[in-house]
Amino acid sequence: MIGRQVIKVNKGLTLDELLAFMEKNWDKESHNEFRKGRPTAASIEEYILLPATDNYMVIAYPRKKGGLFNKEDKVVLSVCDTPEGIKGQIITSLPTRNIFFGAAQVGLIMSKEDERKGPAENALQFYTAYMKELLEKEGLC
């Protein structure tokens, strides 16, 4: 499982510029709708949100070069929990001494992990390939 993809671009973009680019070029019928927002109320910044599965979504965001950790301009796509998925994580992390409740927790974790490694990862790869294709067409890669 990768969970994160990076597309190097030749121009630093802001989130609003990436959003405008996607509004202009993104085929919403074959590659799904998207919106700008925060994945959760606790999120520090906004991202472009793309649907993946019931428990996971793909977020897209630009990063401009500069600073210690960011040497290149890029667009990042990453799998993250949907708000419903985060609620599920809180429930599965509650400590308990009841063996039946503990077995149910493992079952939830395993199925979510399979979901993340399978369909959510596939959605990430699908969106990344399409985003790279669009950026290349516009001469941004």
Steps between C-alpha positions, in 0.01 A plus 500: 500500500632842404231735638671810354604604151709799392492662157788741438390815320706778343302783659397565858123492538264619770201292603267743321709475181488120516125516559452733200716266290286204600174691441619574148644159410358226725242266346252471788292236327775244460726608790247612765403831652733680738484791737728720702473459874629350821483121534406545868417789728842454662693531172750785499464587133274451202554250223329384186285205607431206268282201586661158539306262731260523793784538750768670289539790261785635293625850569698703248710806580795694356827572675740773388872447528677664786595425853680203647273219383359624172763514227264490199165631385251215508143383518435240769213251506444296813248262652339620822208406722156638433334647807302175533827306488644709780196432716559129441863533607397658829261212571758233415766661719294484821671270755292207620539175692207330328639240258196517272525877468874466433437247221250739342762776514753285313236417239431868443868587479576218257216586266594869501864414439397280207284786372794742526744263329253404227229734372632820662850438363352424158311831508823680591683342206208579265487868602880538494533364146222728379638807680845437354351464152315833536804681639718367216246615239520852643883491505520506878702176534 
